[in-house]
């Protein structure tokens, strides 16, 4: 293989810098459009020399940086509140790090993944799979049964069924048979990830929907890119859909931990009659900058740990996840599925940023070049619907 020239290396460094910046911007957008706008040109600047290592935003440095501008002209109270926020988030970060060490608890308690779900997804990957093998597992998951029944009864799918079978279905096992094995490979991972989404994401009201939309877009993009590259499309869709489980875990854990630590600190300040601290704490809310940095820094690692713990026997995800969390996921050694997922993740983020006019044309070009998109892939993706899976029910 030909070695790259210094010019090519510099250009690749520039593209990598832009890719990292846009990844952070996409995480900012999850928490709010105005928040993402404020961050552009403030945290995400292109002033850094491309030849130098890119500084990572550490959680507490970000927390301090967020208040720097305000502190210059702020009152003593604002400074006190910023300090209270910093101390509060130090406690939150320590508590979260401890909880994240117990990945089994993260899976079952934080996200709420029941063991039957990865078991069903794994069985569906086997060529000799049958509806009979997954029926007892579905019977143990009442929420999945309800979702499957609701799906087959949608007017769109009822019309697809023959006249003899267009009656309303009320039995999950009957719904399973109508949907069929080939469709279930796409339906089950989708319903599972939707089920794991946080119920409430206040004070970030659009976060739940954006996570859901992003998961769907990533899964469909992975499926479509896989088709063009002779990669298993069911594997690509499933892994694309699972990409955000780390984000789901971190959002749930942060909001829950913030509430618990904040309540404790407020109670202590009140009992100690520390009026200034009590007043400052009452003004604090979950911090978008802290959470965005948390997602950007840790979500892929948590996703990899969750998928490893799911212990799939028939889905080849372990080696792919190891490559995705490595410092150089794009290399000559990258597996075909790794390349597909990197592109799908990028394209899902592009769709979101582009919809909100938060990405420039030259940034898009560098971003797509960095991940190695072909013109064929981009033309194909431009025609796709990323909101719903495309299945036919007989």
FENCORCOR-V367438 format. One record per backbone hydrogen bond with DSSP energy under -1.0 kcal/mol. NH is the residue of the N-H (numbers start at 1). CO is the residue of the C=O. E is the energy in kcal/mol with one decimal. If there is no record, write none. Layout:
# FENCORCOR-V367438
NH;CO;E
NH;CO;E
This chain:
# FENCORCOR-V367438
9;5;-2.4
10;6;-2.5
11;7;-2.3
12;8;-2.4
13;9;-2.6
14;10;-2.2
15;11;-2.4
16;12;-2.7
17;13;-2.5
18;14;-2.2
19;15;-2.6
20;16;-2.6
21;17;-2.2
22;18;-2.7
23;19;-1.9
24;20;-2.0
25;21;-2.2
26;22;-2.4
27;23;-1.7
28;24;-2.3
29;25;-2.2
30;26;-1.3
31;28;-1.1
32;29;-1.0
36;32;-2.2
37;33;-2.3
38;34;-2.2
39;35;-1.7
40;36;-1.3
41;44;-1.4
42;39;-2.1
43;39;-1.5
44;39;-1.5
45;43;-1.4
52;49;-1.8
62;58;-2.5
63;59;-1.8
64;60;-2.1
65;61;-2.9
66;62;-2.2
67;64;-1.2
71;67;-2.5
72;68;-1.2
79;75;-1.8
80;76;-2.5
81;77;-2.6
82;78;-2.4
83;79;-2.2
84;80;-2.3
85;81;-2.5
86;82;-2.2
87;83;-2.5
88;84;-2.5
89;85;-2.6
90;86;-1.5
91;87;-1.7
92;88;-2.2
93;89;-2.6
94;90;-2.0
95;91;-2.4
96;92;-2.8
97;93;-2.5
98;94;-1.8
99;95;-2.0
100;96;-2.7
102;99;-1.0
103;101;-1.2
106;102;-1.9
107;103;-2.3
108;104;-2.4
109;105;-2.5
110;105;-1.9
111;106;-2.8
113;107;-3.0
117;114;-2.0
119;115;-1.4
120;116;-2.3
121;117;-2.4
122;118;-2.3
123;119;-2.4
124;120;-2.4
125;122;-1.0
126;123;-1.8
129;126;-1.7
135;131;-1.5
138;134;-2.4
139;135;-2.2
141;138;-1.6
145;141;-2.1
146;142;-2.2
147;143;-1.9
148;144;-2.5
149;145;-2.2
150;146;-2.5
151;147;-2.1
152;148;-2.1
153;149;-1.3
154;151;-1.5
158;154;-2.7
159;155;-2.0
161;157;-1.1
165;162;-1.5
166;163;-1.0
175;171;-2.4
176;172;-2.2
177;173;-1.4
178;174;-2.0
179;175;-2.6
180;176;-2.5
184;180;-2.1
185;181;-1.3
186;183;-1.8
187;183;-2.4
188;184;-2.3
190;186;-1.2
191;187;-2.6
192;188;-2.5
193;189;-2.3
194;190;-2.1
195;191;-2.0
196;192;-1.6
204;201;-2.8
207;204;-1.8
210;206;-2.5
211;207;-2.5
212;208;-2.2
213;209;-2.9
214;210;-2.4
215;211;-2.3
216;212;-2.0
217;213;-2.5
218;214;-2.5
219;215;-2.3
220;216;-2.5
221;217;-2.6
222;218;-2.3
223;219;-2.3
224;220;-2.6
225;221;-2.7
226;222;-2.5
227;223;-2.0
228;224;-1.3
231;226;-2.4
236;232;-2.1
237;233;-2.6
238;234;-2.5
239;235;-2.5
240;236;-2.5
241;237;-2.4
242;238;-1.8
245;242;-2.0
248;244;-2.4
249;245;-2.3
250;246;-2.3
251;247;-2.8
252;248;-2.3
253;249;-2.7
254;250;-2.8
255;251;-2.3
256;252;-2.1
257;253;-2.7
258;254;-3.2
259;255;-1.8
260;256;-2.0
261;257;-2.9
262;258;-3.0
263;259;-2.3
264;260;-1.9
265;261;-2.5
266;262;-2.6
267;263;-2.3
268;264;-2.3
269;265;-2.5
270;266;-2.2
271;267;-2.6
272;268;-2.4
273;270;-1.0
274;269;-2.7
275;273;-1.3
278;274;-2.6
279;275;-2.7
280;276;-2.3
281;277;-2.8
282;278;-2.0
284;281;-1.3
291;287;-2.3
292;288;-2.8
293;289;-2.0
294;290;-2.1
295;291;-2.6
296;292;-2.5
297;293;-2.4
298;294;-2.6
299;295;-1.5
302;298;-2.3
303;299;-2.6
304;300;-2.3
305;301;-2.0
306;302;-2.6
307;303;-2.6
308;304;-2.3
309;305;-2.2
310;306;-1.5
311;308;-1.1
317;315;-2.1
321;317;-2.7
322;318;-2.0
323;319;-1.7
324;320;-2.3
325;321;-1.8
334;331;-1.5
339;335;-2.2
340;336;-2.0
341;337;-2.4
342;338;-2.4
343;339;-2.1
344;340;-2.6
345;341;-2.8
346;342;-2.0
347;343;-2.8
348;344;-2.4
349;345;-1.9
350;346;-2.5
351;347;-2.4
352;348;-1.6
353;349;-2.7
354;350;-3.1
355;351;-1.9
356;352;-1.3
357;354;-1.4
358;353;-2.9
364;360;-2.3
365;361;-2.3
366;362;-2.0
367;363;-2.6
368;364;-2.9
369;365;-2.1
370;366;-2.4
371;367;-1.6
372;369;-1.1
373;368;-2.2
378;374;-2.2
379;375;-2.6
380;376;-2.2
381;377;-2.9
382;378;-1.9
383;380;-1.3
384;381;-1.4
